[in-house]
Amino acid sequence: MKNICLYFQLHQPVRLRRYRFFDIGNDHYYYDDYANESNINKLAHTCYLPTNRILLDLIKKYKGKFSVAFSISGTMIDQLKLYAPEVIDSFKELAKTKHAEFLAETSAHSLVSLRNVEEFKRQVAQQVKIIEDTFGQVPVVFRNTELIYSDEIGEVVSQMGFKAILSEGAKQILGWKSSNYMYCNSIEPRLKVLMRNYHMSDDISLRFSNQTWDSWPLTADKFKGWLDGVSESEEVVNLFMNYETFGSVHSVESGIQGFLSALPNVVLSDKNYAFVTPSKAASALQPVSAIHVPSATSWVDEERDVTAWLGNEMQNEAVDKLYALLPLMEQCSDSALLKDWQYLQSSDHFYYMGTKFFANGGNRAYQNPYQTPYDAFINYMNVLTDFAQRLRQAVPQKSQEVKTLQHTIEMQQKEIQELEKQLVKAGVEIKKPAAKRTSSKKSTTSEKVVAESEKKTTRKRVTKK
Amino acid sequence: MRVLMFGWEFPPHISGGLGTACYGLTRGMASIPDLDVKFVVPKAFGDEDKSKVEDIIGANNISINGKRLRVSHMSKQLDYIEVESMLVPYVDPQDFWKLTSLKVGETFRFLQTNSEGKFHFTGKYGTTLLEEIRNYAIIANIIAQENDFDVIHAHDWLTYPAGIAAKEATGKPLVVHVHATDFDRSGGSVNPVVYDIERRGMHAADKVITVSNLTRNIVIEKYGVPAEKVITVYNAVDPLKKEYTGFGPKTIDEKIITFLGRITMQKGPEYFIEAANKVLQKMENVRFVMAGSGDMMEKMIRRAASLKIMDRFHFTGFLRGQDVYQMLSMSDLYVMPSVSEPFGISPLEAMQSNVPVLISYQSGVSEILKYAIKTDFWDIDAMADAMYAVLNYPSLQQLFAKYGKEEVDSLKWENSAVKIKSIYDSVVCR
């Protein structure tokens, strides 16, 4: 029995408008509404709506034998709600069938998993809530931004309670091994790892409409032939791709949507095949081995690593400066700032700053609004500079000071409590009433300490004045 | 293969970019075996660097006494050339003021020679330029008859008549090399005499070499040359001389943005000032330097003064040699907002000194540079934005220092020479 796992990523960044340095401090609106609206509308009508319709028909037709999985970033859901709410409705319809699974990710489609664990967890929790509120499903499988995965990320994801994660079946990781088995995380073996079959996925997502490709035109029968070529013992073929494959990367005229609607028919006519969602695959299949991924991989570029976003000085500066704002962000409750914070984290902003394509060409031009990586960098940094200024104004320095003082008080209290406990232990051995007395004492001593530290605070303020 | 090359100047006697480019190219050609270059200049001083060429011939040393010109209609064509107006295409900026204050009293005299039957050449870009061009062509005809070669190569319009004359004398193929057109120099108001000489040279040539695709398009569109005849060969840059490095760290604590070049319409100095003004509205510790001189300098000073930014904006006048590199070593950004620049070697020199560069899309060099910020020359907002970014976001400077030098070091005259050799082959083997 061979399982086919179809998964589609939906994410579009909120594109930034041309933001000059003289806008810093003067204008706090960062987005190119026209570009965003027309982009989402175009994608909705050429890609999302027609493809959703095809998938819904297939699910109904095969009554449970056909299933798919999606991840839709929080940023994307925001934009769909704003510009094309009918797309949300059609995804809700898919969700109702129970054969469309929605996966968890970071709401901002960010690179935070490479920078800060706490913020990562916060963004994932936020996304889980969004998916639950919108589609009525609680995600149990995780997929990170652009399939970024490493052992450490897997460990955190497992701790958050997810049972499986999606990752790239990168050559440098798998070596001679096949991506068509279930693996598990090397630190937390409970977390199952689905490896993307990049060859067969890219046949559809990259090469489908390439007329110079020797396998063009690709038909469902031909693809089925390739699936038959996969060895009998292999269990799951993971076809993961961007949802824009159907109608945008490959135009409607290329026949990509026809291919998608024909594929299940051809595949399911053979009793040896079944479609599974990631969660179903995770519960049905046992891992064959742990997979070691010491440094982060992704599904982008030939290198399949994170250098597409963190490959040069500009990208590193931009990401560093962004996440340097985290401590301030934690105290921020302003909703406008929180939204900007989310939108500024999209990995795409950093992707546009890449200089790798200087060397190897590549198709970076696809949906890239900037002429050069320097343009992308300069524009982003201007926006970030303004954002940081606003954030500093919104989170007054004073509250920061108070917070550090509160922190020291807390730490002292903890220390006192532990010392008290030791005292109690010692006290218990001697006499029970004595122990009671110490416990009543405890509260008074801790109160004293608090009072003392408060005194300190006031003293400090006085000296400052 | 032997090449008879016509130029206008040769180091050390140079006043424009043409001489530098010719010298670099001949040096690159010296690396190709079986390629000998005879370089002809109007005036040979005798101290030229002859190590890389077979010979340097000075037209001033050739006598025309008792010589017969082989082409009958040539003199007729050249009769048209008369000095009617002040024609100063490239001018040594220091000479400019002197020249414009001179009155042109000479009338055209056909074949005025000295007692030895030789022409007098200055080899400069002066008032007698058109006469010199014509005389140069006559000498070229004689040189062509007396020398053995396979192909003729003429650099820029000053030498096209010489190239044509040599071709008519011998029937050997002619390659003309367009370093600039009058459209670049004049900003559109083309001098018809110069245009005519340029056009005639390009049409007489078997192949036309342009220094960028920008120039190639002008040659095809404005001069009506068939596209298949025009080939782009990019210029390169000589490695940085030792004496031009190691100036030590900058002593002022302020950022410096530099414009370095002739202050003429072609170089777009006014856009630099407007962009500088925008940056100065937002930043304190930055100074702008406009190094060079030219006919728009006074106007630029007035503009800067009226913007009230003269406390942060400095005019240095014309810089030479070491001063240029000292200025670059102090700079945090080099800006070339040229309106129309066929190639533009100076940003490459800035990159050699590890200075980030901001260049206009209207420069030929922007076609080959990746580690440079590019804007349209008229887009002062984008230009100001780039200036601000380089000064405020440190990774840009790091990136350019790391890869820019690498990139510029890979632009070698040897590569340009190889491409030119293949063009020679295509015309000789026909």
Interface residues (C-beta under 8 A of the other chain):
Chain A: R20 F21 F22 I24 N312 E313 M314 N316 E317 A318 T355 F358 Q371 T372 Y374 F377 I378 M381 N382 T385
Chain B: K278 V279 Q281 K282 K370 I373 K374 D381 A384 D385 A386 Y388 A389 N392 Y393 P394 S395 L396 Q398 L399 K402 Y403
